[in-house]
């Protein structure tokens, strides 16, 4: 037995992997991929959701600063918000005299906040 192992290690033989050994390795890799891919996609969705909500929460101070300066939400646009905060990352800004709706899309996740008074992001785009 030891002599056979020593021959194989010395490289004097032309041996390689058998078909069964290769199939076992391919099956193990397939099982690992079947576990890893759905897990990765779940992490990515949760990260997109968190980023979208964070964008909305970060934009609220700019919206409230606009209202404090203008005493109305009329005329509120993404360009106007960027004058208050350059890092505002919103998709849509809709306004009336007394209310607003802002939304943010990251990946395939879209959330909105309609205000004033609401600070909790809700799934979906502004109507």
C-alpha positions as CSV (number, residue, x, y, z in Angstrom):
1,X,0.0,0.0,0.0
2,X,2.8,2.4,1.0
3,X,4.7,1.5,-2.1
4,X,1.7,2.3,-4.3
5,X,1.3,5.7,-2.7
6,X,5.0,6.4,-3.1
7,X,4.9,5.5,-6.8
8,X,2.0,7.8,-7.3
9,X,3.7,10.7,-5.5
10,X,6.9,10.2,-7.4
11,X,5.1,10.9,-10.6
12,X,6.2,7.6,-12.3
13,X,2.6,6.6,-13.0
14,X,0.2,8.0,-15.6
15,X,-2.7,8.0,-13.2
16,X,-5.3,10.7,-13.0
17,X,-8.8,11.2,-11.6
18,X,-11.4,8.7,-12.3
19,X,-14.8,9.6,-13.8
20,X,-16.5,8.9,-10.5
21,X,-14.2,11.3,-8.6
22,X,-14.8,14.0,-11.2
23,X,-18.6,13.5,-11.0
24,X,-18.5,13.7,-7.2
25,X,-16.7,17.0,-7.3
26,X,-19.1,18.4,-9.9
27,X,-22.1,17.3,-7.7
28,X,-20.6,19.0,-4.6
29,X,-20.0,22.2,-6.6
30,X,-23.6,22.1,-7.8
31,X,-24.9,21.7,-4.3
32,X,-22.9,24.6,-3.0
33,X,-24.1,26.8,-5.9
34,X,-27.7,25.8,-5.2
35,X,-27.3,27.0,-1.6
36,X,-25.2,30.1,-2.3
37,X,-27.1,31.8,-5.2
38,X,-30.5,32.2,-3.5
39,X,-28.8,33.4,-0.4
40,X,-26.9,36.0,-2.4
41,X,-30.0,37.2,-4.2
42,X,-31.8,37.6,-0.8
43,X,-28.9,39.7,0.6
44,X,-29.0,41.9,-2.6
45,X,-32.7,42.5,-2.3
46,X,-32.4,43.4,1.4
47,X,-29.5,45.8,0.6
48,X,-31.5,47.5,-2.1
49,X,-34.4,47.9,0.2
50,X,-32.3,49.4,2.9
51,X,-30.6,51.8,0.5
52,X,-33.9,53.0,-0.9
53,X,-35.2,53.7,2.6
54,X,-32.0,55.4,3.7
55,X,-32.2,57.7,0.6
56,X,-35.7,58.8,1.7
57,X,-34.8,59.4,5.3
58,X,-31.7,61.4,4.2
59,X,-33.8,63.6,1.9
60,X,-36.5,64.6,4.6
61,X,-34.4,67.3,6.2
62,X,-34.0,69.0,2.7
63,X,-37.7,68.8,2.2
64,X,-38.5,70.3,5.6
65,X,-35.8,73.0,5.0
66,X,-37.5,73.9,1.7
67,X,-40.8,74.2,3.5
68,X,-39.3,76.3,6.3
69,X,-37.9,78.8,3.6
70,X,-41.0,78.9,1.3
71,X,-43.9,78.1,3.7
72,X,-45.3,75.8,1.0
73,X,-44.4,72.7,-0.8
74,X,-45.5,74.2,-4.1
75,X,-42.5,74.3,-6.5
76,X,-40.6,71.5,-4.7
77,X,-38.5,69.7,-7.3
78,X,-35.4,67.5,-7.2
79,X,-33.3,70.4,-8.4
80,X,-34.6,72.6,-5.6
81,X,-33.8,69.8,-3.0
82,X,-30.3,69.6,-4.4
83,X,-29.7,73.2,-3.5
84,X,-30.3,72.2,0.1
85,X,-28.5,68.9,0.0
86,X,-26.3,67.8,-2.9
87,X,-26.5,64.2,-1.9
88,X,-30.2,63.8,-2.3
89,X,-30.8,60.6,-4.2
90,X,-34.5,60.5,-5.1
91,X,-36.3,59.2,-8.1
92,X,-39.5,61.3,-8.0
93,X,-40.7,64.5,-6.2
94,X,-44.4,65.4,-6.4
95,X,-45.9,68.3,-4.5
96,X,-49.0,70.3,-3.8
97,X,-49.4,73.4,-1.7
98,X,-49.7,71.5,1.5
99,X,-48.2,68.0,0.8
100,X,-45.4,66.2,-0.9
101,X,-44.5,62.7,-2.0
102,X,-40.9,61.6,-2.6
103,X,-39.7,58.2,-3.8
104,X,-36.4,56.4,-4.3
105,X,-35.6,53.4,-6.4
106,X,-32.6,51.2,-5.8
107,X,-32.3,48.1,-7.9
108,X,-35.8,46.7,-8.1
109,X,-37.0,48.2,-4.8
110,X,-39.0,51.4,-4.7
111,X,-40.2,53.2,-1.5
112,X,-42.0,56.5,-0.9
113,X,-42.7,58.9,1.9
114,X,-45.8,61.1,1.6
115,X,-45.9,64.0,4.0
116,X,-45.9,66.1,5.9
117,X,-45.9,64.1,9.1
118,X,-44.9,60.7,7.8
119,X,-41.4,59.5,8.2
120,X,-41.9,55.8,7.6
121,X,-41.1,54.6,4.0
122,X,-43.9,52.7,2.3
123,X,-43.4,50.3,-0.6
124,X,-44.2,51.6,-4.0
125,X,-43.8,54.8,-6.1
126,X,-45.6,58.1,-5.6
127,X,-49.1,58.0,-7.2
